[in-house]
C-alpha cells in the first residue's frame, strides 16, 4: 500500500515510517519541523539530538534498504499539500501532523492560537486534498482519549446509544476535554465525521492514551534512529518524564493527589495499532473509532513502579507530590472500553520491570544532558 505519513518527523511519525516500510508498504513522510521549532523557542529541547528527516531516511536506507521520500513543508498551505497528494497519491494517510502537547497549548495566547490554527487547518486540508487527489484513500487520524475527559460513567469506544423519550440514536460519545490541545482533537473528529456523512470518506480515528518508550523493533540497534525524547513539562509525557527524573535524581513530579487515571501504551503498540488499522480499513462513509491504550494506571502507580525499578538499579528515587499546574480531576471514575484493536489482532507490550529498566538504562547514557530546569516550570492552566 502507498502510505503517506503526515508529521513523519515526530515522536510517533518517524518510528511509524520505519515500521510500515518494514512491513512491505511504500511510505513517504511529510513534516515542517514545527515540533523542533517550538521546543527550540521554549528552550525545552529533547534529551538527545535527533538527525533531520533527510539524514534519518538515509540512515534507514543504509540499514534496511528501504527508500522513504521526504516532503518538507507546511500542510496548512494548500499549494504544498496539493503538490504532495498529487505526486504521491496515497492509498492510506496517517495523520499525526498536529501540535501534540496539551501543556504547550495552555502556555499563552500565541501557543493556543497556533495549536488551533495548525491542527484544524491541517485536518481540513487533509480532507480536501484527499477528496481531490485520492478520494478512496483511508485516513488514519490520531485522536486522543482526552477527547472524552473523565466522565462519571463508562467510556465507550467512540459512540454512545442514547434512548430519549422512547426513541434511540447512536451519537459520538460525549466529549469534554481538559486542555485546548485536546479540544482541537474533538474539533478534528467533528470535521472528519461531517465529511464522512457528507462525502462518504473513510476514516479511522484512534483515541490514544499517553505513550511511553523509545525502542521499537526497527531502531533497537541504531541509536541515531531513536525518536525525540522530551522530558520537559511542555512536551514530555508523564512516564517518559518520570524515567528521566529517576535517572537525574530529581524527585518524581506527581501532580496533586496523583490519582489521575489514564490508559497508557508502549510506543511499539502505537505502531501496531496504526498498522492494523491500515490493513483492515474503514469502509467508505464510515468513521471507525478505536480506544488506543493497553493498560490503565494512576499517576501514583506509575511513580511507585518507576521508584521500585530505579531502586533496583541502584538509583535513589524520591516521589514528591507537587502543586498541580493543570486544572483536572485528581480523583475520578475511569472505565474506558478498549476491545476494537484487540479484536483486530493487537498483541500488547505491557509495562514490565524490564521495559522500565531498559528505558532507564538508555536515559542513563545521556544523563549528562538532562537539564533540571526543564522539568517543572509550572505552566498554569487556569
Ligand atoms: N502528570 C503528572 N506529573 C507530570 C506530568 C503529568 O502527575 O510530571 C499527570 C498529568 O497531570 C495527567 C497525567 O499525568 O493527569 C497524564 O499526563 P501526560 O502529560 O502524560 O499526558 P497529556 O498531557 O494528557 O497528553 C499526552 C500526549 C497527548 C495525548 C494524551 C493522551 O501529549 O498527545 O493525546 O497524552 S490522554 O492523556 O489520554 O488524553
Boltz pocket constraint, residues with backbone or C-beta under 6 A from the ligand:
constraints:
  - pocket:
      binder: B
      contacts: [[A, 100], [A, 101], [A, 102], [A, 103], [A, 143], [A, 144], [A, 145], [A, 146], [A, 147], [A, 182], [A, 208], [A, 209], [A, 210], [A, 211], [A, 235], [A, 236], [A, 237], [A, 238], [A, 239], [A, 241], [A, 253], [A, 254], [A, 255], [A, 256], [A, 258], [A, 260], [A, 261], [A, 262], [A, 263], [A, 299], [A, 326], [A, 328], [A, 375]]
      max_distance: 6.0
